[in-house]
Amino acid sequence: MRDFALETYLSKWEFTARHHLTASDMESMSLSQLLTLAEPADRKAFDKLWLGYSETYGLPDLRREIAATYETANPEDILCFAGAEEGIYAAMRVLLDDHAHAIVVVPNYQAAETIPLSICAVTGVALDPRDGWSLDVDQVRAAIRPNTRLISINFPNNPTGAVLARDRFESLVALCRLHGIYLFSDEVYRGIERDADRRLPQAADLYERALSLGVMSKAYGLPGLRIGWIMTKDHAILQRMERYKHYLSICNAGPSEWLALIALKARQRILHHNRTRVAANLALLDRFFADYPHLFEWQPGEGGCVAYPRYTGPGTADQFCEDLVVDAGVLLLPPKVYHSELLATPRDRFRIGFGRANLDAGLSAFRAYLARHRLS
C-alpha cells in the first residue's frame, strides 16, 4: 500500500506547528476532567482496575453502553477496536478478496480507498461540490458490477463536512439491499451536526448488511483512548473480524475501555459541549473568511468539525499551505494529501478544522501572515 499521505504530513507538522488549524477531532480533556464525569462506582472500578488482558470483543459494560447509542443494537452486535483505523482495516480485509469489487466515495479518508485497492478492484464516486458535496445515488447504481461486494461511505464527511440528505441515504440503503451489497458507513462525526434534524440514522440500525463505524476520537474528542467499534447485525462477519483482530491488537487497553465507558455514560454533556464549541468556532471562521473573499471560497458543511475551503489566491494551494506552516506555524492540510488513485480531486482546496480550543490565536497568526505577504 502507498504511504498514508495525511498521516505522513501530520507526522511532520502536527506536534511542531504552533497553530494546529486542521485537527479533525474535538478538543480533548484531561484524565482528571474526564474522571469528574464518572459515576462513583465506575470511578472506583477504574481505580481498582486489574491490568491484565481484556476481552477481544471489548469490555462487556462498554459494549452495552455503545449499543445504547444505537436504536436497535444489542451488546453482541458490537466489536471494539484500537481506534477506527483498526476497524476499517479489519473490515476491508474480511469483506473483500481479489474476486470482489468495491465502491468508495471521493474525497475520502485515505484508508477507505487504499486498503480496498490493495485487495480488489475499486471504483470511486465523486461527491459533488456544486451540490453541497452530496452523493449522487444514480452514479453509485451505475458503478455496481455483478461482483460488487461493498459500498463505503462517510457522513458527516471528512474532509468536506457534508451530511447526506435523508432521502438519498435511504435510497442508498435500499440499493444495497436490492443487490445484497455490504454498506460500510463511517459515522465517526455523528452527534456534532449543526442541525439535529439533519442527523442521519446509523446504517446498521436500518440494514442487516451494514457496518457502522464509531470511535471516541472525533465527536467525543478523546483520541488518546484509542477506542473504536463496529456495530453490525451480521454476526458471521463480526466473528470473522474478531478472529482477524487476533493478528492485530488482540484486545483493547483496559484503562481505555473504562475511560470510554465513563465518557459514553456522560455523552449528552460531552456532545452538547462540543456542539457549542463548533458553533462558536464556526462564527470565528465565518468572520475570518468574509474578510478575504479574493483569496478563499468558504462554505462549511452541516456536520463534523472539518471543512474544505477553496483557495483562489496567487500560486498553488499546496504551496500556500506549505509556506503558511513554515512561515507562520499555521497548519492546514494541503490538497496533495487528498490525492485519490480513483478520481481527480480538487487541487485548490485545503482542510481546516474547528473543533479545538484557541482557534482565535491561530486565526490571528493566519491574518498576520496574509498581511505580511500583502495578500490581505
SULZI-V473865 format. One record per helix or strand of 3 or more residues. SS is the DSSP state (h for helix, s for strand). FROM is the first residue (numbers start at 1). TO is the last residue. If there is no record, write none. Layout:
{{SS:FROM:TO} {SS:FROM:TO}}
This chain:
{{h:5:13} {h:31:35} {h:40:47} {h:60:67} {h:75:77} {s:78:81} {h:83:95} {s:101:106} {h:111:117} {s:121:126} {h:129:131} {h:137:143} {s:148:154} {h:166:179} {s:182:186} {h:196:198} {h:203:206} {s:210:215} {h:223:225} {s:228:231} {h:235:245} {h:254:265} {h:267:290} {h:317:328} {h:335:338} {s:351:353} {h:359:372}}
